[in-house]
């Protein structure tokens, strides 16, 4: 196991450099004037522009800029905005809110989705099965911002700036509603397929109780693809929270990215997306390690 973890960590290194370079290149390659509007109605003085371009390494080529950015990043310095605000401060204020929102969404989609999938997978073509299929199809078809707008009006949701856990339940449900539908359908399909597997028939033939057959043998093997989806979905939830945070006026990462895109603050966008890349990479490693826990047949060397 230790050798496998080390090998996977080494594999993440080129992935990290490749993805962050692409992100950096895409953000900084946008042909805009970063100093437009920074000096009011008048154009900025040439001396000011020259100093800012030197401070932010804008006269260097793209590769040199990226290397300098990485050098700062590895020391925990995400850089500064053109107005002199530390990006790490902006991220530290917004990131915990989005993490709470994403965790709530992940818990909701996992609990409700898996329970619904198990019940419908064990009772295919019944009333509950048809009800879940119609409900999940409705959630998949409905845009997230429509779901959020309706629930916000229905429950009169108002999220304070501190965004405590309780106030994020409804926004978390909205954020995780689409993934919850996919989890329910994925679990249903996996349960229905594994019900006819040899290991389930063997467990039944041994006279094991039905709850043990379902809870230990059937469910444990059926949730492997679900765990894969949930693990990678955490990063997707954090990255896709911009719509939900906008509907409920939550001051998280989504709002931070949206505002700084409008203000042409590429360093903030790059820093936020870099953190999301790290979340994706770490969660992919965690998911791989969970495979061995869920399925004893899987061994890593």
N, C-alpha and C positions, 0 to 999 in steps of 0.2 A: 504493500500500500504506500509506504513512504517513497519508494522509487517512482511509483506512478504519479504521486502528487508532485514530486520534483519535476518529472518530465512534463506534466501538464502546466506547471508554472513557467517552465522554460518556453513552452509553446505559446504562452500568453504574451511573451515579450514582443515578438515580431507583430503579433496582432495589435497590441497596444500602440506601437510606433506607427504601424500602417494606418490604423483608423484615425489616430490623432493627427497625423500629417494630412490625411485627406480632409478632415474637418477644418484644420487650420487653413489649408489651401483654399477650400471653398469659401470660408468666411472672409478671408483677406483678399480674395481675388475679385470680390464684388466691386465693380467700377463706380465707386461713390467717393465724394469728397468728405473725409471724416471730420473736417473742420467747418463744414457748411453750417451756418447759424450759430456757431460758437461765440461769435463776437457781435451778436445782435443783428441789426439790419445791414450793417456795413461789412465788407470783406475783412477778414483777419489780416493784421499787418504781416508783411513778409518775414520780419524778424521772429514774430510769434510762431508762424507756421514752420519756419526752419528749426526753431528750438524744439517744437513738439515732434516734428519728424525725426529729429536726432534722438530725443528721449524715448520714442517708441520704435526706434530702429526701422522706420518706414522707408528709408533710402537703401536699405540692404535688400539683397535678393531674397526670394521666398525661403530657400533652404536655410540661409543664415538666420533669418528671422525665426524660423521654426526651432533651430538648434538653441538660440538664445532663449526662446520661450521655454523649451524643455529644461534648460539649465536653471531657470527661475522656478519652474514647476516642481522640480525634484527637491527644492528647498522649502516647498510649501508656499511659494509666492506665486499667486495667480495673476499678478500684474495690477495695474491701475487703470481706471477709466480716464478719458481725456480731461475730466474735471478734477482728477486727483484722488478719487475715492478708491480704496482698496477693494479689489474684486472678491478677495477672501471674506471681507466683512459683509458684502452683499449676499454672498452665498451662505455664510454662516447664519444670517438672519432669515433667509428664505428656505434653505434646504430642510431644516427640521420639520417645517410645516408640510412640505410635500412628502417627506418620508412618512409622517404620521398618516397623511391622506392615502398614500400608496399601500401602507400596511393594512389599514382598515379595509380598503378595496380588495386587497389580496385575501384577507381573512373571510370577507363576505363571499367572494366568488368561490373560494375553496370549500367552505362549509356548506353553503347552499347548493353550489354546483355539484359537489360530490354526493351529497345526500340525495338530491334529485336524480342524479345519474344512476346511483345504486338502486333506488326504488323502482325506477322505470326499466332499468336493465333486467331486474329480476321478474318484472311483470310487464313484459312487452305486449303491445297492442291492447292494453287495458285503458280504462278511463284516465288514470293518472298518467300513463305514458303519453296518451294523446294530448292531455292538458299541458304537460311539460314541453312537448314538441311544439305546440302552438305558441306557448308563452316564450320559449327561447327564440323561435322564429320571429316573433313580434319584437323582442329586444334587439335581435340582430338587424332587423330592418329599420328600426327607429334610430335616428341620429342621436348621439350622446347629448348634444346641446338641447334637443327637444325634451328628452327625458329629464335633464337637469332643470330646465325652465318650468316644466309642469310640476315636478316635485317641490321646487322652490316656492311656487305659488300655493300649492296644496298644503304644505306643512309650514309655510311662512318662515322659511329658514333664513337666519341672519347670523353669519359667522363673524365673531370678533377678530381683531388683529392677532390676538394670541393663539387663536385656532386650537382650543383644547380638543381632546379626543371625542368627547360626547357630541360636540357641535359639528364634527366632521363625519358623523355616521351617514347622514343623508347624502352629502357630496361623495363619500366613499362608495356608497351603493351605486350612485350614478356613474362614477368612474369605473367601477368593476362590473357594471351590468352586462356589457358586451362580452367580456371575458367569462363571466359567470355562465352565460348561455353556451359558450363554446365548451367550458368545463363540463357542464351537465351532459351535453351531447357526446363529448369524448368519453366520459365515464360510462355512459349508457352503452355505447358501442363496445367498449372494452369488456364490460361486465357480461354483456350478451354473448360475446365471442368466447370468453374464458369459461362460461358456464358449462360448455360442452368439452372442456379440456380434460385430458386424462388425469391430471392431478386432482381435479375436483371430483371426478368419478371415484377415484381411489379413496379420497377422504370420506365420501358418502358411504362407500362400501365398508369402510372400517367402523361405521356406526357413529361417527363424530356428530355432535349436535349441529343443527342447522346454523345457529349463530356463529359457531366456531368455523364452520366451513366457509361461510360468507366473510366473516370478519378477519380471519387469519389467512386462509388459503386463497379465496377468490379475490377479495378486495386488495390484498397485499400485492398480488401480481397484476391486477388491473389498473392500479393507480400509477404505474411506472410512466406511461405516456402523459398522464395528467401532471405528474411531478415535473416532467420536462417542460410542459407548457407553463405551469405556474412559476417555475424558476426563472425562465426567460421573460415572463410577463411582468415581473417586478420592475425591470428596467423600462419596459414599454409603458407601464402605468405612470412612472415618474416622468417620462418624456412626453406622454400624451395627456398630462394633467392640465395643460394650458387651457383647454376648452372648459373643463370643469371648474378650474380656478377662476376663469373669467366669468362664468355664469353666476357663481356664488361669491364673487369678489374676495377670493382668498389670495393673500399676498405670499405666494409660494414661488417655486422655481419657474412655473409656467408664466406667471405674470412678469417675473424678472426678465425672462428671455424675450417676451413680447415687447416690453417697454424698451429694452436695449436694442432690439432689432430696429424699432422706430427711430431710436436715437443714434443708430449706426455705431454702437459700442461693440465692436467685434470681439474685443478681449473678454467681455463678460459672457457672450454667447459661447465662445471657445472654451472657457473655463467650466461652464455648466455642462456642456456636452461631453467634455473630457471626463467629468465625474460620472456621467451616465454610462460612458464606455467602461469605466472601472466597475460599475455595478453589474453590467452585463457579463463581464469577464469573470468576476468573482462568483456570480450566481451560476454560471455555466459549470464552473469547477465544483461548486457545492452540489449541483444536480447530479453530476457524474459520480460523486462520492455517495450520494443517497441511493444510487442504483444498487450498490452492494449491500446496503442495509435492507432494502425492500426485497431483493431477490438474492438468496444465498448462493444461487448458481453462478452469479457474477463474481469473478475474482480479478483483482488488479495486480499485476506484477511489474 
